[in-house]
Amino acid sequence: MDEPRSFVVRVYREGTDEVAGTVESVATGGVAAFRSPMTLWVIVCADPTAWRPSLSDPSKEDNT
């Protein structure tokens, strides 16, 4: 069984029936954006090491 993972999920309502937001992996600091509940589910089930670094932490940005 896989180890449990923790996420910070920010959800923003857009209109009457649309949502968007970001998911941040607590372990890696990676951030992924979503624009639908299905995309949110895909992101949570994916490997968070493939996500882009958190924009709130400049030390994790790739400046190459």
N, C-alpha and C positions, 0 to 999 in steps of 0.2 A: 504494500500500500504506500502511496506517495505521502510525503510529509505535508501537513496542512500549510497553506500559504495565506498571507495577510495582504489586503489591498485597502487603499483609500480610494473611495469612489465618489466623484463629484458629479452630480446630475443637475442639468439645467433644463428647464421646461422651455420649449419653443413653440408657441401657439397652443392650441387646445389639445392636440394629440401627438405632439412631437417632442422628443427628448434628445439631448446631446450631453456630452460630458467627457471626463477623463478618468482613467483608472491608473493608480500609481502602485507599483509593487513596493511594499515596505522593505523587503529584503534587498532589492537591487536599486531602488530609486528610479527605475524605468517608468516612463509614462506613455500611455496609449490613449488616443481619442476615439470616441464612438459617437454615432449619430442615430443609433437604433438599438432597441433591446437585444436584437439578434446579434449585432456586432459586439455589444457589451459581453454577451455570453461567450462568443468566440474568443474575445480577448482574455477573459478570465480563465478559459480552458487552455490557452496557448502558453508557450514558454516565455516568461517575462524578460528573460535575458536578451530577447530580440527587440525589445522596445527601445525607443530613444531615451537618452538620459533626461533626468528631470531638469526643466528649465529654471527651477528655483534654486538649483545648486550648481553654480558655474564651474566648480571643480570637476563635475561629472560630464561636462560638455566636451566634445571632440573638437579641438581647435586646429586640427591639421589641415 
